Amino acid sequence: MTVPSALLSHRTDEHLTPRYILDAVLECLGGIDLDPCSNSRTCPNVPAARHFTRGDDGLSQPWDGRVFLNPPFGRDVDRWFQKLTAEYCAGRTVAAVVLWKSATETRAWRILTGSADVVCFPARRIDFEGDGPRTGSTFSPALFYVGREHTRFARAFAPIGEIWVVPRRLVHAGP
Ligand SMILES: C[S@@+](CC[C@H](N)C(=O)[O-])C[C@H]1O[C@@H](n2cnc3c(N)ncnc32)[C@H](O)[C@@H]1O
């Protein structure tokens, strides 16, 4: 039987953040005001004060306060990073931690590193939690910090991996 691609892409969205990462996020931000792309409103994985789910469409909502973002890893991921940049520049988002991957060749990476100053490269891959058994990931993870408290980020995430200052580009690549 062929599984419809819409179902497949929906299922692959459900990479739930493991608790040890959330603990580091809480230590860094001091609390999470918003998870803009939550698995559930009634049983959310992220201990945030507010959650937007697929039904709310987090991309069309304001992102206030301290944000933790583990976006759907699809082709549209650029839109989540553009949204974060816009909300941070507008002063609605005051700080954010983003869980994504080390994909330096992508447009999404360029957008995200336009506003993230510091990044943690975990020493090991992340076992995401999902609907079924724990899913070992096949990509190199990276955690980005957008905000002013670089030292807090470094202190909270140092046990997870190396902390790097995002290099400033000298030459822009193509589109
Ligand atoms: C990678 S998971 C992260 C879940 C949770 N935030 C966490 O970190 O454990 C991405 C989530 O985004 C949700 N999602 C997909 N499109 C969305 C949208 N437009 N608005 C809000 N949430 C969305 C999916 O249902 C999925 O649960």
The ligand as an SDF file (V2000), in Angstrom:
LIG
                    3D

 27 29  0  0  0  0  0  0  0  0999 V2000
    9.4330   19.1640   15.2240 C   0  0  0  0  0  0  0  0  0  0  0  0
    7.8520   19.1630   15.9790 S   0  0  0  0  0  0  0  0  0  0  0  0
    8.1680   20.0130   17.4890 C   0  0  0  0  0  0  0  0  0  0  0  0
    7.1300   19.7410   18.5330 C   0  0  0  0  0  0  0  0  0  0  0  0
    7.4110   20.4410   19.8530 C   0  0  0  0  0  0  0  0  0  0  0  0
    7.4690   21.8860   19.6510 N   0  0  0  0  0  0  0  0  0  0  0  0
    8.7060   19.9830   20.4560 C   0  0  0  0  0  0  0  0  0  0  0  0
    9.7270   20.7020   20.3490 O   0  0  0  0  0  0  0  0  0  0  0  0
    8.7300   18.8780   21.0220 O   0  0  0  0  0  0  0  0  0  0  0  0
    7.0470   20.3680   14.9920 C   0  0  0  0  0  0  0  0  0  0  0  0
    5.5670   20.5190   15.3290 C   0  0  0  0  0  0  0  0  0  0  0  0
    5.0280   21.5800   14.5530 O   0  0  0  0  0  0  0  0  0  0  0  0
    3.6690   21.3130   14.3560 C   0  0  0  0  0  0  0  0  0  0  0  0
    3.2420   22.1500   13.2320 N   0  0  0  0  0  0  0  0  0  0  0  0
    3.3190   21.9080   11.9070 C   0  0  0  0  0  0  0  0  0  0  0  0
    2.8590   22.9560   11.2020 N   0  0  0  0  0  0  0  0  0  0  0  0
    2.4740   23.8920   12.1120 C   0  0  0  0  0  0  0  0  0  0  0  0
    1.9240   25.2010   12.0110 C   0  0  0  0  0  0  0  0  0  0  0  0
    1.6750   25.7640   10.8340 N   0  0  0  0  0  0  0  0  0  0  0  0
    1.6890   25.8870   13.1550 N   0  0  0  0  0  0  0  0  0  0  0  0
    1.9470   25.3340   14.3650 C   0  0  0  0  0  0  0  0  0  0  0  0
    2.4620   24.1030   14.5170 N   0  0  0  0  0  0  0  0  0  0  0  0
    2.7360   23.3940   13.4060 C   0  0  0  0  0  0  0  0  0  0  0  0
    3.6220   19.8150   14.0910 C   0  0  0  0  0  0  0  0  0  0  0  0
    2.3490   19.2960   14.3830 O   0  0  0  0  0  0  0  0  0  0  0  0
    4.7210   19.3110   15.0320 C   0  0  0  0  0  0  0  0  0  0  0  0
    4.1640   18.8580   16.2380 O   0  0  0  0  0  0  0  0  0  0  0  0
  1  2  1  0
  2  3  1  0
  2 10  1  0
  3  4  1  0
  4  5  1  0
  5  6  1  0
  5  7  1  0
  7  8  2  0
  7  9  1  0
 10 11  1  0
 11 12  1  0
 11 26  1  0
 12 13  1  0
 13 14  1  0
 13 24  1  0
 14 15  1  0
 14 23  1  0
 15 16  2  0
 16 17  1  0
 17 18  1  0
 17 23  2  0
 18 19  1  0
 18 20  2  0
 20 21  1  0
 21 22  2  0
 22 23  1  0
 24 25  1  0
 24 26  1  0
 26 27  1  0
M  CHG  2   2   1   9  -1
M  END
$$$$
